[in-house]
Amino acid sequence: MDKEQELQKFGKKIKDIRELKGLTQAQLAHKINKDRESIARLERGGINPTYLYLMEVCEGLEITMEELMKSNNFEL
């Protein structure tokens, strides 16, 4: 799997968690002071997020970084 595919896979994981939490992109963006388009790019795999950005996303999703980084199915 190439880097682009890895980012897409990771973005889908974030989207899945967000949807399980019942949040829209706009709601998550508001919680972490980002714009909705930034969340959309992240979920599409269009950006390679920094560690600090991922920390903010985890805070907004109310999960730990460890939960986000699990390679298999995640538990909420």
N, C-alpha and C positions, 0 to 999 in steps of 0.2 A: 504494500500500500504506500502510495507516495504522500508527500507532505500535505498536498491540497486535500486529498481524501481524508487524511487524519484530522485536519481542521474541520472538515464537513461532518465527520463522525462525532467529533467533540462538540461541535455546535448543535447537532441534533440531540445529543445527550442533555445539554443545557436547556434546549427547548422542551424536551420531554419532562424534565424536572419542573420547569416553569409551569407547564400545563398541568402536571399532577398537583402542583400547589394552587391551581386555580387562578393564576395571574396572567394578564395580558402582557404583551411586550411593553405597552405604554405604562402599565402599573409597575412593572419591574424597573423600567427606566426611571420613573418618578422616584421610586424608593431609593435609588442609588445616584440620583442627580445626573443621569445621562439622558440622551434623547432616544426616542424609540428606534430611529434608524440605526443607531449604534448597536442596540440589542439585536435588531434584524440582521445586521452584518455579522455579528458574532454567531448567531444561530445558523446562518448560511455557511459559515466557515470562511467568510470573506476577510477576516482579520485574524492575526496571530496575537491574542491578548497578552498583556503583561501580567505578571504575578499580582501586582496591585489591583489591576482591573478585575482579575478573577476573584480576589479577596472581596471586592465590592459586590460582585455578582453573588457570591456565596452568602454574604451578609443579607442581600436583598431576597435571596431564596430561603434564607434561614436554614442553611446547611453548613457543614464544615467543609474545608478544602479537601479533607480526606474522603468525604462522601462523594465529592465531585470527581475526584481522581480515581475512584475504583474503576478497574478496567472491565469488570463484568456488570451484571445487573446491580443497580443501586437500590438501597432501601431508604425509605423516608419515614 
